[in-house]
């Protein structure tokens, strides 16, 4: 029997890497899992492996997110663990960025996080129970050159996490923000032979999320920073 006090998980912005590792770990721990993304065809192998429900959704569209939660409610029950992994990227020189593309990037990274957190809170508040996890990045704490849109979105998501944690924590809802401060290893991004373990593993990140889920309420973490052990500070 799982020692994680949650029954149904919804991962928004699902794909390979962190989301896939989370889906596997949560499913193995006994949770029912729903995966949401714009393109759910790419999720079918993962869904077959984990038994997860897949739902097409646009993270930045209020009607789409409301429909997503309604579908999960009907098919799995109200989610008591919600993880937001979606983000928008628009890279380029500041003076050359397309304003509309920047707006859309910020909507996915930040406004989508708000929409998902709001729908989650509506379901968790009556029960005084639940967890909302928001996935950040190095850009949550420092903006790099040529990455203004991503930095703005991730800074805003971090602000949302801090505000929501202070509001919802006393009401039994654990809100936590995870700063993924480093590259995530994948088949297309392996570690250099001369520098093993120099990137983060998706499985290691997922294990940290699960560890936070097990925390007692009197010692909750509200922000966790993960970085490879060889990273220079």
C-alpha positions in Angstrom: 0.0 0.0 0.0 1.3 3.5 -1.0 2.4 5.8 1.8 1.5 8.8 -0.5 -1.8 10.2 0.8 -3.2 10.9 -2.6 -5.5 9.0 -5.0 -5.7 10.7 -8.4 -3.0 12.8 -10.1 -3.3 15.1 -13.1 -0.2 16.2 -15.0 -0.7 19.1 -17.3 1.9 19.7 -20.0 2.7 16.0 -20.2 5.4 14.7 -22.4 8.7 12.8 -22.3 11.2 13.4 -19.5 10.0 14.7 -16.2 6.3 14.1 -16.9 6.8 10.6 -18.1 9.0 9.7 -15.1 6.3 11.2 -12.8 3.6 9.2 -14.5 5.5 6.0 -14.0 6.4 6.7 -10.4 2.9 7.8 -9.4 1.2 4.9 -11.2 3.6 2.5 -9.5 2.7 4.1 -6.1 -0.9 3.2 -6.8 -2.3 6.5 -8.0 -4.6 6.9 -10.9 -3.0 9.2 -13.4 -4.4 11.6 -16.1 -2.1 13.2 -18.6 -3.0 16.4 -20.5 -1.2 17.9 -23.5 -2.0 19.6 -26.8 -0.9 16.5 -28.7 -2.0 13.3 -26.9 -0.9 11.0 -29.7 2.7 11.2 -28.4 1.4 10.1 -25.0 -0.1 6.8 -26.1 2.9 4.6 -25.4 3.2 6.1 -21.9 -0.5 5.7 -21.3 -0.3 2.1 -22.3 2.6 1.5 -19.9 1.0 3.3 -17.0 -2.7 2.9 -17.6 -3.0 6.7 -17.6 -6.0 8.6 -19.0 -5.0 11.0 -21.8 -6.9 14.3 -22.5 -6.2 16.9 -25.1 -6.1 20.4 -23.6 -4.7 23.9 -24.2 -3.1 25.0 -21.0 -3.6 28.7 -21.7 -7.4 28.5 -22.5 -9.8 28.8 -19.6 -12.5 26.8 -21.3 -10.2 24.0 -22.2 -8.8 23.8 -18.7 -12.3 23.8 -17.2 -13.3 21.0 -19.6 -10.1 19.1 -18.7 -10.9 19.1 -15.0 -14.5 18.1 -15.6 -13.4 15.1 -17.7 -11.0 14.0 -15.0 -13.7 14.4 -12.4 -16.1 12.2 -14.4 -13.6 9.5 -15.4 -11.3 9.2 -12.4 -12.7 11.4 -9.7 -11.5 14.9 -8.6 -7.7 15.0 -8.7 -6.1 15.5 -5.3 -2.6 15.9 -6.8 -2.1 18.4 -9.7 1.2 19.0 -11.4 1.8 21.8 -13.9 4.7 21.1 -16.2 3.7 23.2 -19.3 5.9 26.1 -20.4 6.3 28.4 -23.4 9.6 29.3 -25.0 10.3 32.1 -27.5 14.0 32.7 -27.8 15.8 35.6 -29.6 17.2 39.1 -29.2 15.0 41.4 -27.2 14.7 43.9 -30.0 13.6 41.3 -32.5 11.1 39.3 -30.6 7.6 39.0 -31.9 5.3 40.5 -29.3 2.5 38.1 -30.0 4.8 35.1 -29.7 6.0 36.4 -26.4 2.5 36.9 -25.1 1.6 33.3 -26.0 4.8 32.0 -24.3 4.0 33.9 -21.1 0.4 32.6 -21.3 1.5 29.0 -21.3 4.2 29.3 -18.7 2.3 31.5 -16.2 -1.4 32.1 -17.0 -1.9 28.4 -17.7 -0.4 27.7 -14.3 -2.9 30.0 -12.7 -5.8 28.4 -14.6 -4.8 24.9 -13.5 -4.1 25.9 -9.9 -7.4 27.7 -9.7 -9.4 24.6 -10.9 -7.4 22.4 -8.5 -8.0 24.7 -5.6 -11.8 24.8 -6.2 -11.8 21.0 -5.8 -9.4 20.7 -2.9 -10.6 23.5 -0.6 -13.9 21.8 0.4 -11.9 18.7 1.4 -9.1 20.7 3.0 -6.7 18.3 1.3 -4.6 18.2 -1.8 -1.3 19.1 -3.5 -0.5 21.5 -6.3 3.1 21.2 -7.7 4.5 23.8 -10.2 7.6 23.0 -12.2 10.0 25.9 -12.6 13.5 26.2 -14.1 16.7 28.1 -13.8 14.8 30.9 -15.5 12.6 31.1 -12.3 15.5 32.8 -10.5 17.6 34.4 -13.2 16.9 35.6 -16.7 19.5 34.7 -19.4 20.2 36.7 -22.5 18.0 35.9 -25.5 15.5 34.3 -23.1 13.3 37.1 -21.9 9.9 35.5 -22.6 10.8 32.3 -20.8 12.2 34.2 -17.8 9.1 36.4 -17.5 6.8 33.3 -17.6 8.8 31.4 -15.1 9.3 34.3 -12.7 5.5 34.8 -12.8 4.9 31.1 -12.1 7.2 31.3 -9.1 5.2 34.3 -7.8 2.0 32.3 -8.2 3.5 29.4 -6.3 4.5 31.6 -3.4 1.2 33.4 -3.2 -0.8 30.2 -3.4 1.3 28.4 -0.9 0.7 31.1 1.7 -3.0 31.2 1.0 -3.8 27.5 0.6 -1.2 25.9 2.9 -3.2 26.8 6.1 -6.2 25.2 4.4 -4.6 21.8 4.0 -3.3 22.2 0.4 0.4 21.7 -0.2 1.7 24.0 -2.9 5.3 23.6 -3.9 7.5 25.0 -6.6 10.4 23.0 -8.1 13.3 24.8 -9.7 14.9 22.5 -12.2 18.3 24.2 -12.3 20.1 22.2 -14.9 19.7 20.2 -18.1 17.6 17.1 -18.0 19.2 14.0 -19.4 17.5 12.2 -22.3 18.2 10.0 -25.3 18.9 13.2 -27.4 20.8 14.9 -24.6 23.1 12.3 -23.0 25.9 13.2 -20.5 29.3 13.7 -22.1 31.5 10.6 -21.6 34.1 12.7 -19.8 31.4 14.2 -17.4 29.0 11.5 -16.2 26.0 12.6 -14.1 26.4 16.2 -15.2 22.7 16.5 -16.0 19.6 15.8 -14.0 17.8 12.5 -14.5 14.1 12.6 -15.0 13.7 9.7 -12.6 15.7 11.5 -9.9 13.5 14.6 -10.3 10.4 12.5 -10.1 11.7 10.8 -6.9 12.1 14.3 -5.3 8.5 15.1 -6.1 7.3 11.9 -4.5 9.4 12.6 -1.4 7.8 16.0 -1.0 4.4 14.4 -1.3 5.2 12.4 1.8 6.1 15.3 4.0 4.1 15.9 7.2 2.1 19.0 7.2 4.1 20.6 10.0 7.3 20.5 7.9 6.2 21.2 4.3 8.6 22.4 1.7 7.3 25.2 -0.5 10.2 25.5 -2.9 12.8 22.9 -3.8 15.9 23.5 -6.0 17.4 20.6 -7.9 20.7 20.7 -9.7 23.4 18.2 -10.8 26.0 17.5 -8.1 28.8 18.7 -10.5 27.1 22.1 -11.2 29.2 25.1 -10.3 27.4 27.7 -8.2 
